[in-house]
Amino acid sequence: MGIILWLIVGLIAGGIASLIVPGRTPGGTIGALVIGVLGGILGGFLMDALFDANTGTSLIGSIVVAVIGAVIILYVIRAADNRNTSRA
């Protein structure tokens, strides 16, 4: 059941992050899911490293942390994409 919950949280977080960060999300729905899951991993790592906080105890906390991580990932992807298109 844990993997299914990760996928649901990742999909929600990726969708919210796609709404926050302007532009298109690479990969559509599957891309949003992957970015959300990776954002959850990144967000959890950052929260643990910066605040020594265990935010994975609640569903809402997990979604918030995953959205923060997904927004960071989307900004990095968009910055790299803009840099590549400006060179072409």
N, C-alpha and C positions, 0 to 999 in steps of 0.2 A: 504494500500500500504506500510505502514511502516514496517510491519512484513516481507513482501516479500523482501524488501530492506535489512533488517537486515540479513535475510538468505543468500542473495546473497553476502553481505559484509563478512559474517561469512565463507561462502564457499571459497571465494577468500583468506581471511586471513588465514584460516586453511590450505589451499593448499600451500600458500607461506611459512607459518611457518613449514610445513612438509618438504619442500625443504631445509630450512635453518638448522633445527635441524636434525642431523644424526639419523638414525634408522627408525623403522616402526611406523606409527601413529596408535594407537589403535582404532579399529572400522572402519578402511577404510575411505570411503567417508563420511559416516554419522558421524564418529568420528571426522574427519577434520572439518565438519560443526559445530558440537557441540563445539569443541575446539576453532574454530574461533569466534563463538558467545560469548562464555565465555571470550575469549581473548579480545573481543571488550568491554565487561563490565569491565573487570579488567583493561585494558589499559585506558579506559575513566576515571575510578576512579583514577588511578595513575596519569594521566596527570592533572586532576583537582586538586588533592591533592598536587602534587609537584609543578606545574607551574601555577596553577589557570588559566588554558587555556581551552577555549571552542573549542575543535577540531572537534566537531560533525557538523560543519557548511558546510564542503565540503566532497564530496565522497572520494577523495584521502586522506584527513586527517583522515577520519574515518577508511579507510583501513589500513593506516600506524599505527594508534593507536591499531587497532585490531590485526595486525600482531605482534606488540611488546608484547601485552598481551598474544597472543597465543604461542609465543616463550617461554615466562616465564612459562606458564602452561605446555608446552611440556617438558621443562627441569625438572620441578618438577615431572611430571609423570615418566619420564625416570630415574631420580635419585631414586625415590621410588621403581621402578621396579628393578633397579640394586641392591638396598639394599636388597630386598626380595629374589632375585635369589642367592645372595652371602651367605645367611643364609641357603639355602636348601641343 
